Amino acid sequence: MAVYFWNQSAYSLLHSTCRLQELVAFAKTDGQQALGICDRNVLSGVVKFYQLCQKAGIKPLIGMSVVEAEQEYICFAKNQQGYQSLVAITTAIQLKKKTPEQSLEAYGRELAIIIPQTHAIFQADFEQQDFARSQSLIQKYHQFGNEVYFGALAQDNGLQAQFSIWQQFCQQLQIEAVALHQTKVHGQEQVAALAVLEAIESGKKISLDSLNQGQMSDVTQWTQQQLEIAFQRWPESVVNTQKLAEKCRVDFDLQARFLPAYPLPSGVETPEQYLQALCLAGLKKRFGEITPEQYERLQYELQVIDSMGFNDYFLIVWDFIRFARHNQIAIGPGRGSAVGSLVAYCLGITNCDPLEYGLLFERFLNPERISLPDIDIDIEDERRQEVIDYVRQKYGAERVVHIATFGTFATKAAFREVARILEASPKQLADISKVIPGTVGSLEQAYQTLPQLRKMLSESQFLNRVFQIARQIEGLPRNVSTHAAGIIIGAKSLAGVIPLQQGMGETAATQFTMNELEALGMLKMDFLGLRNLSLIKRVVMRIEASLHQSFDINQIPLDDTNVFQLLQQAQTTGIFQLESGGMRAALRQIQPTKFEDIVATLALFRPGPMENIPVYSRRKNGQEPISYPDASLAAILEPTYGIIIYQEQIMQIATQLAGYSLGEADILRRAISKKNEAILAAERANFVNHCQQKGVSQTTADTIYDLIVKFANYGFNKSHAVAYGLLAYQLAYLKVHYATFFWCELLNSVIQSDGKVYEYLQAVKHQQISILKPSIQTGMASFQVVDGGLQLGLLTIKNVGLAAVQAIIDLRNERPFTEFKETLLRLKNHRALTKATIAALIDAGACDGFGLNHATMLHELEHAQNQLELLNFAGGDKYEAPMQIQTEFSAQVLMEREVAVYGYYLFTHPVTKYRAKYPQALPINQVGSHQGNSVSILIYVEKVRNIKTKRGEVMQFIHGSDEFGTIELVAFPKIFTKFANQLQTGMLLSVKGKVEERQDQKQIIIYEVQKLEK
């Protein structure tokens, strides 16, 4: 039986199109009994490859190709020590500790090393018939339990005729030959795609004509028969492939656990003992007088945690969260199913009482389905790295690593990238972008569902060929990066256990993704940076500074009427999870009056469940009677008005009706959600049988089971909804009661985004909070609260960067800015403050505190250089020449200059001067109260978007603004045709139309348009 060793998968980034599933499936069909994986300097795919081979009944051969320049060594692990050698070699290469050849020399142990006949030393000795250097090369690696083989090549490259000479060469060197065929593509149709990948890596473009598959070496996957035919003149080399395969065996223990241990304080004997003590202390701190229910729940959870061997895990998480809280690093109230754990609540890992909200521990840790726990931690984004650094310091840098992720060729990107490499024209690239939406699932789906794509491909042979190549690379890994949040903490140094590579900062990363690491029994922890935690923290700090007393956001009442009024009105701009148009529509419909309504809204607002939003709303608001599938379920479904919303409810129903344990109920929920018909039928019979044993009729049991099947895939994790609902409520509370502080810090969090700043400033205006101009005399880089209003930060001004702001503050700290001319000369003399920067400050109003008009200040700026030279000549520090007062610019010019430095109208607006002539025109911020009625407004047309209707007619969406806000307007085809000359960007218009609501956003359907006249 022939065995293929030299198979490179797509994990040899941009050097192969072979998907592991294709490699293994082909080998199984061909009857191959063993198969090798041999990627370039990495082991990224070996675990997945091992799993696929095991499932297919094929012996997996674990190897790696050590590549340096043009030289390649094909290395396979003979045993577990050999695999550890490969791990050490690839880690050294990827962390750039040694070159590939140095790594192989230093760490090569118990390996089968195949040196291809194309090796430069073999080639030179072959030509010169001098075997000294080849002998030396073989001897260099033929030690430490390694075996060295000669790799005879099967490609049709003119060398087959010399087989007999190469056989003599091997005899002279006393080295066995192994038949090699390099696999880089699964089939001939992928050869062109491989050429494109290699061009992408090299950065070169190639022509479609050059993609002549016949010119490329055959690197397609072969059958056993093909290898035997290719080496029929050297059959021993084929036999040797099987012999070598028999010598190689690496097994991954997919049942093992590689969990770290928490360093216990002196006097504590076991982690179980320490965790028990911490939890009992936490229980008393949380609840004061402990009830039997609380104590029993805690002891039950501790017993499950101990039986699963996860005591250390909880201690590790408790420890780094304690570090964070001690150092005033904000931690979220919880995330995911861990919020259902009372142990986590008592340890301070989460901040939501699972008993109060009916959360289930078994949804987090199921004693009847042992799996690794997963506690994801939200940390304020600005200080997340400090927590990671603490963990690295405590457990050692060699035990704490990031997790790898692979960026892939996405649908549209694959099409565009292939077209670009094949020298497509700019128009063709633009056409590709237009015809394929970003939401399409795959190129195949795009072809099946987009007539315009099929038309484009039928009209262009070139683009059709590009499309076919793009389908071959779509979804292949393109680059490797670091998981945004995932961290692995090892039980010991990970350097010799799993392959590593460069990570973020000083922390290395694994070469495996999260799935492979979990398969190997390694524990992942997610350290997630959450901007909203930073926002809450900064607002609270402003409150405390203003009130001169502490303020605990975790102690605010959860039944504040004003908060629910804000939510009912959907005034949720800036509120975590509740900001989107669809979510606002849901809030308006549901009209939340208690915290649980927020939780339910978060769970319902997803594809599928959202069809129940109207039902939930009607039942909640007394417009529809509440009904239950069975009277016995009333207690479970009463909080959600008879509707199954949460996964926990599904588990409770199975427990209540069929007598399942919560662990069994969780297994049922998971099984049903897979939608496997055989599983559904088997679980139905089991469920109905259990129900009947408890006296429930078969009809009722079948009905309930159908409901469980329907909702098992849709039900949301209530634990997660409670935690994130709490964050949303906290932000809403701050927005209601401390609005100015809230907006100040929200704006600071997006200060680099002009679009977001403008959006939020419009909301600030709507809330009738004063917006103050920035000031070089008193202002800072960011937004500040001044006299109850919001003062713009200096960084909101275009052409004013951080270095310029720091220069202004430094100069101001030396002595205040009191007189314009002196200030101007001081600014002008600083290298960080250019003439353009100072002009921007003036145009933005940041110098208005000096009492001069903009024209005068800009005139003085224009002549500042001459004044500086006079000062330097005179040796003085003041310039006594009189100020030359200029006539102020027109209002129009001032507005234009303001827009130039902000990017939007803020303190002035072009429609303002027309208000007197059009007294009937409503300000935009008052339009919302006229739902369904006709109104008249004045707008400046900021942008327009034309679309074609199904009938081919043109209609238009207009984004308009006045000094009070912005709104979308719609001109249907007849109106657009009638007023097309006026409906253009930059026009000032009086518009009449009907107020409607679309996706929770007000819009005006235009009836009439008139150009504004003075």
N, C-alpha and C positions, 0 to 999 in steps of 0.2 A: 504494500500500500504506500502510495506516495504521500508525503506530508509537506505542506507549504508553511515555511517559517517567515518569509520576508513579506508580510502583509502590513501595509501602512494604512491606517484608518484616517478619517477626517480630523482626528486629534493631532495629526501631523499638519498643523494649520497651514492651509493654502498649498499643500503638497499632495493632497489626496482627496478624492470625492467619495471614498468608500465609507458608507455608514456601517456601523458594527452589525446591525440587524441583517443587512444585505450579505455581508461577508459570511456570517454564520449560517444563514438560511441556504446560501449557495452550497456551502461545504456539506451541510446535512443532506441536501438533495443529491449531491454527488457521492454520498456514502463515505465521506472522509471521516476518519476516526480520531484525528487530532488536527489542531489548527493553531497557528502562531499569530501573535500580535507583536508588532515591532515598530512602534512610532519613533519619530526623530527626537531624541534627547528628552522625551517625556514618557510618563506612565499614566497619563490622564485617563485613558480608556480601559485600563486593565481590569478593574473591578466589574464594570458593566460587561466587558467581553467575557469574563469568567462566568458571570451569571447566565449570559446567553448561551454559552457553550454547555454549561451544566444542564440547562433546560433542554438543549438539543441533543444531549447524549454524546457530545464531542469532548475529547480531552483538550482543555485549554493549555496552550504553551505560552508562558508569560515572558516576554522579551522586550528589548528596546534597542533601537538603532543609535549607536553613539557616532555622531557625525561631527567632523571638524574639517572645514574647507571642503576638499574633494574626497577626503578619506572617510570611509564608513566601516564600522565594526558592528556586526549583527550579534547581539548578546542575548542569550536565554538563560534563565535561572534553572539550575539543575534541581534545586531544593529550596527550602525556606531561607537558608543562609544566602543562597544565590539571589533570591528576591530582595533580601535586605541589602545586598551589594548593589543591585540596580537602584534601589531607593537612595542609597548614599551617593551613587554616581550622578543620578539626575538632579538630586538636591544640590550637590556641589556645582554642577553646570548651571542650573537655573539661578542660584544665588551668587553666581560668578565668583565662587571661591577658587575654582580651578578650571582650566580648559577641558574640553571633552576628553582628549587623550590623557591628560594628567589625571583626570578623575577616574578613568578606567584603570590606569596603572596603580593609583593609590588605593582604590576601593574594590577592585575586581576580585571576587572570591566565589568559588563554586559556580562558575559560569561556563556555559558552552559558547565560545566566541568563534563566530564564523567570519573569516576575512575574505571578502569577495575577490575574485581574480583580477578585478579592475584596480585593486590597490596599487598605488604608484610603485612601491618596492617590488611587489610581485611582477608587475609589468616590466620594470627595468631589468630584473634578474632573468626573467623569461627571455627577453630579447638578447641579453648578453650571455646567457647560460652560465651565470655566476650566482650561486645560491647563498652566498655568505650573509647578505643583508636580510634575505627572506628567513634564513635560519635564525638570525638574531631577533627578527620581529616575532617569530613564533615562540621562541624561548622567553621573550619578554613577558608574554601573557600566559605561557604555559607553566604556571606556578600557582600556589595558593588554592589548589583544587580546581583550577580552571582547565578546560579542554579546548584546544584550538583546532578548527576545521578550515579546510580550503573550500571557498564558496564557488562552485562551478556555475556559470551563468547560462541560462537557457535562451536568452534573447537572440534573435537572428541578427547578430552584429558582426558576422564574419569570423567568429572565434571557434565555431563548431568544427570547422575543418582541422583545427589544431588540437582537437580533443586528445589525440594520442600523445602529443607532445606535452600537454598539460598533465596527463596521467603520469608520464615519466617525471615531470616536475614534482608531483606529489610524492612519487616513490622516492625520489632523491631526498626530499625533505622529511620523509616518513610521516606524512600528514594525510588523514583521511579526507576525502572530498564529499561534500554535500551538495546535491542538486538544488539550485536556487532559481526561483522566478519571482521577480518583484511585482507585487500587486499594488497599484495606486488607484485603479478605477474598477468598478464592478462590471461594467460592460462597455462595448465600443461606443455607445451613445454618450458616455461620460468623458471620452478622451478630449473632445473640444473644450468641455467645461474645465478639465484639468489645466489645459493650456491657458485658459482665461484666469484661473486662480493663480498660476505661476506668474502671469503678467501683472496681476494685482499686487503680488508680493514685490516684484521687481520695480513696480511703478512705471512700467512701459506699456504703451498701447500697441495693439497688433491689428492687422487687417483681417477681415473675414476670409479673404482668399488664402491667407497663410495657415488657416486652420485645416490643413490637409492631414487627415488622420493617418494616412499611409506614411507620412514622413516622421511620425512619432514612434519611438520604441514601443513594443507591445507591453503595456503594463496592466492589462486587464486580468481579472481573476480567471484562473485556468481550472480545468478538471484534472483529476488524477491521470487520466489517459493522455491528456495533452503533455503533461510533464514527462510521462514515461516515453512518449514518442520523441519528444525533444532530446531525451538523453538515452535513446536506444543504443547509441555507440558507447555509452558510459553507464551501464545499468547499475553498477555498484553505488554510484552517487545517489541514485534513487533509493536503493535499499538502505543506504546510510541515513536517509531522512527518517525512516521509520525507527531505526536503531537509536538515533539521537532523541527522537520523540519519546521513546520508552525510558530514556535516562532522565528526562525532565519532568518534574512534578512539583507544582506549587498549589497549595490549597489555602483559600481564604476562609477563616472561621467567621461565618456570617451569623453565628449565634453568640459570639463573644461580646463582652462588655469591656470597654476601655475607659472606665470612669475615674475621674480624679478624686483624691481624698482631701478633705478639709483638715488643715493642721489644728488639732485640738489644743486648747489651753491646758496647762499643767493641772493635774488633779482630776481631769476628766478622762474616763477610761474608754468610752465608746461614743461614736457620733450619735447613736440612738439616744443615749443618756443626755447628751448636750442639747440635741434638738428638742427632746421632751421638756427639759427645763426652760428653754427659751420660749417654747410655745405656751407653757402654763403661765409664765410671767406675762407674755403678750396677751393671753386670753383675759387675765385679770385687768390688764391695762386697758384693753378695748371695751370690756363690758362691766367692770366693777364687780358686782355680785354675780357669780357664775351660776347659771341654771344647769340642771341635769342634761337638758337637750344639747347645750353648748359643749359641756364636758364630754358627753358620749360621742358627739360628732368629731371633736378634736381627737379623741383616743382612737376612734375608728380610722381616721385619716392617717394618724401616726403609725398605726399597725400596718396599713396598706403600704405606706411609704417604706417602712422598715422591711417588710416581706419582699418588696421589689428591689431593695438595696439602694434606695435613693436618698438616704439620710444626708450623705455628704453633699449631694447636689443641692438640696435645700439650704444647707449651711453655707455653701459657696455663694449662692444667690443672695441670701440674707446678709452675708458679710459685705459684698461690694455695694449693696443698696444702703447698708448702714454707713459705709464710707461716704457714699454720695450725699446722703441726708446730713451727715455730720459736717460736710464741707459745703453745705447750702447749694447742692446741685439738685435741681428739680427732677423728681421721678414721677411718672404718670401713675394714675390710680390702678392701673392694670391693663392687660391686653390679652385677648383670647380666653381659652378655657381655664387658665390658671386662676382667674378671678373667682371660680367656683370652689376654690380650696380655702377652708377655714385656717389651715396651717399657714398658708401664704398670707392670709389676713392678719393672723396673730404675729407673724414675723415682720410685718410691715412691708412685705414684698408687694402686696396689693392694698388698696384702700377702699374696697367696697365690701360690706358685710354680706357674705353669701347666704346667710340664714334669712336676712331681711328680704332678699329678693328671690328666694327659692332657687338658688343656683346649686348645681349638682357637682359633687366632687368626681363622680364616675365619668362625667364628660371630659374631665381632665386626666385622671388616672383611673384606668379600669382594672380592677384586680383580676378580672376574668379574661383580660386580653393584654398581656404584659407588653408594653412598648416604652420607649424612652420618653421621659417627660419633656415638655417644651414650654418654658416660661420665657416669654418675650418681654423685654423691658424697654419702656419708653423713657428716654432721657432728654433733657433739654439739649437742643442740637448744638449749642455753642460750647458745651462742656462735656460732650459725650466722650471725647478722646481721653479726658482725665480719668474716667472710670476704667476704660480699657487699659490705660497705663498703670493704674493701681493693680489690676488683675495680673498684668505682665510682671510687675515688680513682686507681687506676692507669691506667684507660682513659678516664676522664671520665664524668661523670654523664649526659651527652647520648648516650653510646654503650651504656649498660648499663640495661636496662629489664626489668621483670617481664612475664609473659605473662598475657593475659586468659583467663578461663574464664567460662562462662555457667551460672548456676543455672537449672534448668528446673522446670516444673510436673511433679512426680512423680505417680505413679498415684493413691495415696490422697490426697495433698495437693491434686491438681486437683479431685477429687470434693468434698472437704471445703471447699475455698476457694470453689468455685462455690456450694455450699449455704449457706455463711456469708453471702456477698454477697447471695444471694437470700432472706435472712431465714429460714433454716431454724431450727427450734426446737433447744434444747440436746439433747433426746432424739434428734432426727433426726441431729444431728452425731455423737452418741455411737454411734448405730446404724451409721453409715457406718464409723466407726473399728473397730467390732467385726467387721463383715461382710467387710472387705477386709484381708487380712494384709499386712504390710509386705514380704513376699517375692514378691508377685505381680508378673508382668512388665509387664502393661498392663491397662487397663480392659477391652479386648476379651477378653484372656485371662481376666480375672476373671469376666466375664459368661459365658464359655463353660464355666468350670470350677467356679463356685461356685453351687450351687443356691439357697443362702440369699440370695444377691444377686439372682438372678432373681426369687425370691419377693418380696423387699422392693420391687423396682421394679414388679412387676405389681400390688402392693397400693397403691402410692402414685403417682398421676399426677405429683405435684410432684417426687418424687425421681427418677422416670423421666426427666422433662424436665431436671432438674439433671444426671443422668448423661449424657444426650446432649450437653449443652453442655460438660461436663467432658471428654468424648472429643475435642472440638475443640481444647481448649487443652492437653491432656496432651502433655508433651514440648516445648512452646514455651519459648523462653528467657524467664525472668522477671526476672533481674537479672544484672548483670555483676560479677565479682569477680576476684581475683588468684590465679593458679596458686600452689599451696602451695610449690612449689620451683623452678619454671622461670625461668631468666634468659636473656635474649638479650644477646650482646655484639656490637655492630655494627662493621663495618669503618671506619665514619665516624659522624658524628652521625646518629642515627636520627630526629631531629625532622623532617627534610624527606624521609624515605624511607618510613616507615610511620606510620600514624595512631596517636597516643598518647592516653592518658587518665590519670586519677588512679590511682596504684598504692598500694603500701604505704609508709608513711613518706615519705621524700623521693624515693624511686625511682618514676619514672613506669611505666606499664604500656602494653603494646600494645593496640590494639583488635582485633587478630587473635588467634585461638587458635593452639595449637601446630601444628595441621595446616596452616593457611594459611601460617604463618611458615616451616615446613619446605619448603612448595611454592615459596616465594620464595627458597629457598636460604640461609635464615638459620639460624645454629647455636644450638641450645638446649642449655643446661647446667642440670642439676638439682642444686640445693643442698638436700639433704634433711636436715632436722633429725631426729636419731634419739635418743630418750630413753635407750635402752640404752647408747649410747656415753658419755653423761654418767654413767650409773650405774656402768659399769666404771671410768671415770676416778676417780670419787669413792671407790669401794672401794679402788682402788690407792693413792690418796693416804692413806687411813686405814692401809693396810698399811705404807706407807713411814714414816708418822709413828710407828707402833707399833714397827716393827723398827729404825727409825733407819738405814735403808739403802734403796737404790733397788730397785724391783721392776718388771721388764719383763714385761707380760702377754703380749707376743709371743714370749717365750722359754720359756713353760711347755711341758712335755712333752704330746704329743697322744695318749699311750697310758696315761694314769693309770687304774689299776684302780678306784680309789675313784670316779672320775667316772663310769665305765661302770656301776658298781654302782648309783649314784644314778639313772642313766638307765634301767637295767633295771627298777628299782623304780618308775619314773615319778614320782619325787619332784621334779617340774619346776616347781612353783609359782615364778613370778618369772623363769623361764628363757625368754629370747627365742625365739620360734617354736615352743616345745615345751610351752606352758602349757595348751593346750585339752584338753578331755576326750578328744576323738578322737585327738589326737596322743599323749596318754599311753597310750591303748589300743594304738596302733601300736608305741610303744616297748616296752610289756610283751610284745607279740607277737614283735617282731623280736629283742629282747634284744641291743642293740648291744654289740659288743666291740672295735670299732675306729672310728676317725674316719670312714672311708668309710661306715660304717653310718648315722651321723648324716646325712651328705650324702644317702644313698639314701632315708632316712625323710622328709626334707624334700621330696624330689622325688616320692615315692610318695603322700604324703598330700594328694591332690587328687582331685576327682571324676574317675572313669575309671581312672587309674593305681592308686588304692587297692585295686582288686580284686586286684592282684598282691601286696599286703602279705602275705597268708597264704602264697602261693607262695614269696616271698622269704624269709619266716621259716622255712618248712619246709626249704628248700634250705640256707639258712645254718646251721641248727641240726642238719643231718644227718638230717632226717626224711623227705627226699625226694631222689632222685637228681638231679644237675644234668645237664641236656641242652641241646644247642645246635641251632639250626635247620640249621647246616652246620658241619662240623668246622673249616673255615677261619675261623670267627668266634669260636673259643674265646678267643683272646687279647683280643678286644674285649669279650666278654660275661662273661669269667671273674670280673671284680670284682663283677658284679651277679648272679652265679649263673645265667647264661644268660638273664636277663630284660632286654629293652630298656627302659631307664629314661630315658636322657638323649638330648637332641637330638644331642649330639656323637657318640653311638654310632650313630645313624642315618647321620650323615655318614661315619663310619669304615666302616660296612658297605658303603655305596655305593662307597667308594674301594677297599676290599679285594676285593669280589666283582665289581664292574663296571668297575673301573679309572677311575672318575671322579676328577677332581681334587677337593680339599676344597672349592674354590669352587663347582664344578659340583654337588657333593653338597649344599651348602647351598641352592643354587637348587632342586634337586630336593625337598629337605625343605620349603621354603617353598611350592613349587607344589602339592605333595600335600596340605599342610595346609589348602588352600583348598577341598578337597572338590568341585572342579568335575569332572564326569564326563568331559568331553572332554579335560581336562588329564590326568586319571588314566589314561585309555586311551592317550594319546600318550606319557606318561612311562613307562608299563608297557612299551610296545613298544621304546622307546629303552633302558630298563634291561635288559630281557631280551636284547636284541641285544648290548649291551655285555658282559653276563655270558657269553653263548655264545662271544663272541670270546675270552674268557679261559678257555674250556673248562668252564664251568659249564652243567649241563643246563638245558633250558627248565623242567622241573618244579621243580627247585630254585630257579631264578631267579624263577618265578612265586610260589612259596611265600614266598621272602624279600621279594619286592615286596609281597605281601599283609601281611606283618608290618610293613613300613615304613609302608604306608598306615594300618594300625591304630594305630601308635604315633606317627606324625608329628604328629598333633593333640594327643597326650597327653604326648609326650616333654618333659621339663623341661630348662631350661638348666642344665647341670652347673656352669658357671662361677658362676652366682648361688648355687646350692645349696652349693658349697664355701665361698664367702665368708660366707654367713649361717650355715652349719654351724659355721664357726670362731667366730663371735660367740656362738652358743649354747654351744659347748664352753667358751669362756672364762668365761662366766657360771656354767656348771655347776662349773667348777674353783674359782671363787671361793666358790661356795656350799658346796662340800665342804670346802675347806681354810681358809676364812676366813668361816665361817658368820655370826658375829655382825656383822662389818663389812658383809657382804653384806645381811643383813636390815635393818641400820640404814639403809643408803643406799636400799634398795628401798622401805622404809617412808617415808623422807623424800621420795621421788619421787612418792608418792601421798598425802601428808599431808593434802591438802584433800579427799580422798575417804573419807568414813567407811566406806563399804562395803568398799573395797579395804584400808584399814587393818585392819579387823576380820578380813577373810579372811587377810591375811598374818600377823596376830598369832596366829591359830589355828594356822597352820603353824609359827610360832616356838615355840609351846607344844609342838606335836607333836615338834619337834626338841629339846625339853627345854632351851631357853635361857631364862634367868630374865628376866622382864619386871618392870621397876621403875617405881614411880610417878613422875610428874613432880615437880619440886621447884623452888620459887621461890628456894631458897637456893643451888642448884648447877646447876639445869637450864637448858636453852636452848630456843629456839623449836622446834627439830627434835629428832629422836631422837638419842641419844648412846649410845656404848658406855661403860658404867660397871661396873668390877669383873667383867668378863666377861659382863655381862648387858646388856639393852637398857632404857635409861631413856626413858620416853615424853616427847615434846616438849610444851612448854606449848601449842602450837598444836593439839594433839589435843583440847583441852578446849573444849567449846561455850561461847560468850560470851566467849572469850579470843581477841582478834584480834592482829594484828602490832603495832599501836600499843601495846597493853597489854603485850605481851611486851617490847618495846623499853623501855618505861617501867620495868618490873621490873628489866631488866638495867642500865639507867642508874642507878637507885637503888642497886642492889647494888654497882655499881662505885664509887659514892661512899663507901659503907661497908657491910660485910656485914650480912646479916639474922641477928641472933643471938638476939633476944628477941621473942616474938610481938607483945606489945602495942605496942612501939615500931615494929616492922615494919608492923603493921596501920595505925597512924596515918600512917606515911610513905606507905603505899600509898593510903590513903583521901584523902590530901591532894593526890594527883596527878590532874590532870583526865582522863587517859586511862584511869584505873582506877575504874570505877563500882562501886557496891555489889554489883550482880549479877555483875560480873566476879570480885570478891574471893570472893563466896560460891561461885562455880563452882570457883575454885582450891581452896577448902577441901573441897568435896564430892569433888573429883577426887583428894584426897590430896596435893596439892602443898604443903600446909603441915604435913604430919605430922611433919616434922623438928623442930618445936618441942616435941614431946612432949605435946601437949594433944589432948583428944578433940574431935571435930567439933562437938558440941553447944556446948562451951565457946567455941570459936573463933567460931562463928556468933553466939553470944550477945554476945560482945565486939564483933563487927562491927555488930550491931544498935545498940549504944550508942556507937559510935566517934565519931559526929558531936558528941554532947554533950561527949565528952572533948576533942575538938579545940577546941571553943569555950572550954573551961576553960583549956586550954593557952595559947591566944591571949590570954585575959584575964589569965592569970598571967604571961605573958611568958617562960615556961620552955620547955625542950625535952624534958622527960620528965614522964610522968604517973605518980605514985606510988601511985595507988589500987590496992588489992589485986584480984587476978583473982578473978572469981566463977565457981568451978568448977561445971559443970553435969553432970547425969547423962547419960551417953552415950545417943544414939538406939538404938533396937532394931536388930537385924541387918537386919530387913526394911526399915526406913526408910533405913538406910545403903545398902542395895542399890538401892533406888528412886532415891535421890539420885545414886548413881554412874551408873546407867543414864541419868539425865537429862542428865548432863554429858558422857558419852562416846557415848551412843547405843547401847551394848551392854554386857553383863556382861563384866567383865574381871578384876578382882581378887576379886570375890565372885560367887556364883551361887546362885540359889534352891534348886537341888537338893542343894547340899553338905550341908545339915543333915539330909538324909534318908539319907545314905550308911550310917550305922550300922545303920539299920533294914532296909536292903536290901543286905546284904553281897554277894549274888550278882550284883548289877548291875555290868556292865562299864563303865569309862570309854569314851566315844566314840572316843578315839584308839587304843583297843585292838581295836575292832570289826573292822578290816581283816584281821586275822590269823585270823578265824573264817569265812572265805568258805565259803558253802554250809551253814553250821551255824546252829542256833538260839541266840539270845543274849537276855539281859535287860539293858535299859539304863534309866536315868532321864533324862527330858528336860523341858525347858521349851519349850512350843510357841510358837515365835516368829511363824510365819505359816502359813496353810493355803491350799490352792488346790483348789477342787472342779471336776471336769470330768464330762461325761456320756460314757458308753461308747456304742458303736454301737447297743446295745440300749436306750439311754435311761436307764440306771441311773447313779447318782451314785457316783463314787469320789473319793478325796482324796489329794493329796500334801501332806505335812507337813514343814516345816523346823523341826527341833528342835535344842536345844543343851544341853550341860552345861558344867561348868567346864573341860573339856579340849578341846572342839571342837564342831562342828556336823555334822549328818547329815540326809539326806532319808529319810523314811519313807513307805510307800505303804499305804493302806487300800483294798482292793478293795471292791466294792459291799456284799457281805454283812457284812464287818467294819465298814465305815463305818456301815451301818444299825444295827448292834448297839451301836456305841460313839460315835454321833454327838454325844451330850451331852458326852463327855469330849474329843473331838477338836476343840478350839476354841482359838483364840489366847489365850495367857496361862495355859493350864492346866499343872499340874505332874503328870507321869504316869510310871508304871512301864510299860514296853512290852516285850512278848516278841515275837520274830519271827525270820525267817530272813534271813541276810546274803546279799545278791546284789550283782552289779555291773552298772551300766547306764551306757553311754558313759564307762567308766573311772571312774565314781564309785560308791562304796559306798552301798547303800541297804538299808533293812530292810523286808521284807514283813511287815506286822503280823499276828500271830495273836491277841494278847490285850492289853487295855489296862486299867490300874487307876489310879485317882486316888491320888496320894501322900497318905499320912496320917502325922502326927507320931507 
